[in-house]
Amino acid sequence: MLFNMRPAHGMAVGVVFACTLGLVAHYIALPLPPVSPAAPPPADASPTLSEYDAPLQSEAPLLTGLTLSSGPPLSPSAEQANRSILLVRKCLALAARDPLAAMDMAAANQLYDVDSGLAASLIVQWARRDFDRAYEWTKMQEPRAWQDDMLARLAYLRAQTDPIAAARLVATDISAGPARDEAVISVIHQWALRDARGAELWAQSLPDENLRERATEEIAGVATAFSPAKPIR
């Protein structure tokens, strides 16, 4: 035991113990080495896919029709259909600022075969902004059923503000046939909403008896639908 050691041995142990305490205190007092800051990325470093684009992968097929998943690839016909749908959407967006460019884009990419209602949507959107230019462009197209359909839509739109001009358009610009007959009825309907007497006079002037009867019935239907309700006794 320590208390039974000789004086010389006790002194040696004390010296060793004191030196050990001094070394421990020395290392504790030393300052910690500074932590080197992380090196900044190079100035020309670009974001990686995992940083920015990865969250959008699930949305990309909805926007572009392309598959980023590990599923089977689309067939060529499916890819073409998706591309055509995307072009239709771009075409409709373009029509808001440049209707003529939108019509040309649709024709160049044969989008009228993809969406049968695209031409009607484009021409009506154009006519609401500039009826005269839309009408002139339609008149310049090759005469066919497609042109008659577009003119019938323009007539319907014009009848909402100028039924007489709409009636003239139908009579002079649309080929005789079902398309013109339906255009007559649509103009009659709009005309009767504003001037039943004027609509009736035009209906009576129609040369085709069957069409004249349809027009007269249309005027009567408008009058009934919009007549004031009679009080119940």
Beta strands, then each sheet from edge to edge (+ up, - down):
end
